């Protein structure tokens, strides 16, 4: 009788341990798809990745828009006439020297707001309420500005930016168009999303 009690206790412990192990393994296996569903999708990972932009076919005076992190990024190949007009509008601008560093990385802190004078790279969202400004490249009077010297005009609330993305005074937009991280890979390509000197990071 005593031996039967010992055997039953041992069997009970064995069955309890086995059931616990199998049950625990089952819970882990069942949780794997659930936990994996928390990981960002391939599309989400790609959305934050740097973008290699081919600028070789952008004509002088032309703007091309690239998508980076769900944002439009304007790349403009500025003409000599557009660059020459920049000093003439400074007295009409809210932040002509781009002193607001949130919109201006150090490597683009110059009169052109760019690494190379002819190439402007800015986030194409109005700093007022996020509308996408229209590009008016010609240096000629426009209905919204009789002294227009090229740049961007927001159709939502009439904010204006010059051809360097600097905001005019007296408009709703509070700041210049931001310059995103970027660098030149070669003469025909820029990498949007990576600052100069961090190419290998």
N, C-alpha and C positions, 0 to 999 in steps of 0.2 A: 504494500500500500504506500509506504514512504517513497519507494523508488518511482512509483507511478506519479506521485506529486512532483518529484524532482524533474522527471522527464517532461511533464506538462509545463512546468515553469520555464525550462530551457526552450521548449518548442514555442511557447508564448513570446519569449524575448526575441527569438530568431524571426518569427513572423512579424512582430512589431517593427523590428529594425529593417527587415526587407521591405515591408510596406512603406515605411518612411522614406527609404532610399528611392524606391521606384516612384512614389508620389512626388518627392522633391524633384527628381529628374523630369517627371512629366510637367511640373509647374514651370521649370526652367525652359524646357523645349517649347511649351505653349507661349511663354513670354517673349521668346526671340523675335517672332514677326512683329509683335506689339512694340517692342523696344526699337526695332529697326525702322518702324514707321515714324519714329521721332527724328530720324536723321534727315538732313536737308536733301531734297531731290537733286538729281543731276542738273536739272534746269536752274534750281536755286544756286547750286555751286557755281555753275557757269555764269549766272547773272552777275556775280561779284568778281569774276575773273578779269584780268587786264584784256584789252582789246587791241589787236594789231590792225592799224588803219593804213590802207594804201592811199597815199596822197599824190601819187605820180600823175594822175589824170585830172587833178583839180586845176582848172585854168586860172590865170591871174584875174582877180576880181570875183571869183566864184566861191560859194560856200557849199560844203557838203556836211551832212549830219550823220554822225555815228552814234550807236546806242552803247552805253556803258552803265552798268548797274541800274538799268531801267531809266536812265536819264539821257536826253539828247545832248550830244556834244557837238558844237559847231566848230568846224575847221575851215578857216578862210585863208585863201591865198591872196594877200593884199597887194595891190598895185603900188607903184612908186607914188602916184598921185594921191592915193588914199593915205599912205604913210606921211607924205609931205603935208597933208591937211591936219594931222593930229595936233600940232602945237596951236593952230588957229582956233580950236574949240575949247581949249583948257579953261578959259575964263568963264565958260558956261557950265562947267562940270561940278558935281558935288564933291567928288574925291579924285581930282585929276592925277595925284601922285600915288594913288592906290595905297593909302596909308592904313586902310582896314585890312590887316593881315589875314583875316578869315577868308577873304576873297583873292588873296594875292600871295602865292608862294615866293620865297626869296629869289629863286632862280628866274622868275619872270617879273621881278620888281625893277622895271625900267620903263622908259617912255612908250615902248611898244606893247608892254605886258605879255612878253613872249620870249622864248629862247632864241628864235631867229626872227628878225624884224618882219619879214614878209608873211610869216605863219602865225595866225591867231588861233588859239585853242581855248574855248570857253564853254561852260555848261550853259545850254540854251534854254534856261528858264528864267523868266522875269523875277527879280528879287522882291517884287511886291507880293503877288499871290500865286506865282508859279505858272503863268501862261507862257506859251512859246512865242517869243518875239519874231516878227517878220524881218527879213533881211532886205535893206534898201542900200545897195552898194554905190549907186551913182552920186556924184557930187553935183547935185542940182536941186533947186527948190522942190519941196514936197508940200502937200496940203497941210501937213502937221508941223512943218518947219520951213519957212522961206529961205533960211540960211543953211540948209542941210548939207553936211559934208560926208555923208555915208555912215552906215551903221545899222542899228536895230531899233525897230519900233514895235511896242507891244500894243496889239489892237484891243486888248481887254480894257485897259485903263490909261492908255496913252503915255506910258513911260517910254523914254528914249535913251539910247546908249550910242556912243560913238563907235567908230570902226575898231577901237581897242576894247570895246565892251565896258567903257566907263559911263556911268549914269549922269544924265543931265540934272541940273538943279530945277526945282519947281515941278517935279513929277512925283507920282506916288512911290515909285521904287526907291528904297532907302540905300541901296549899295550897288557897286559894280557887279557885272556878271562874273561869277567865280571862275578861276582858272583851275581845272582839275589836275591831278598828278599826270604828267606825261613826259616822255623823252623821245628823241630821235633815234631810231634803230639804224637807219641809213638815210640817204637823201630822198628815198621814195616811201618810207614808212615811219609812222610814229606809234609808240606803245602808250595807249591811254590807260591810266590806272597805276602807273609806276613812275616814281620820281627819278630824275637823273641820278646816276651813281648807285641806284638800287636795282640795276638790270638783272643781276645774278641772284637777287634775293627770292 
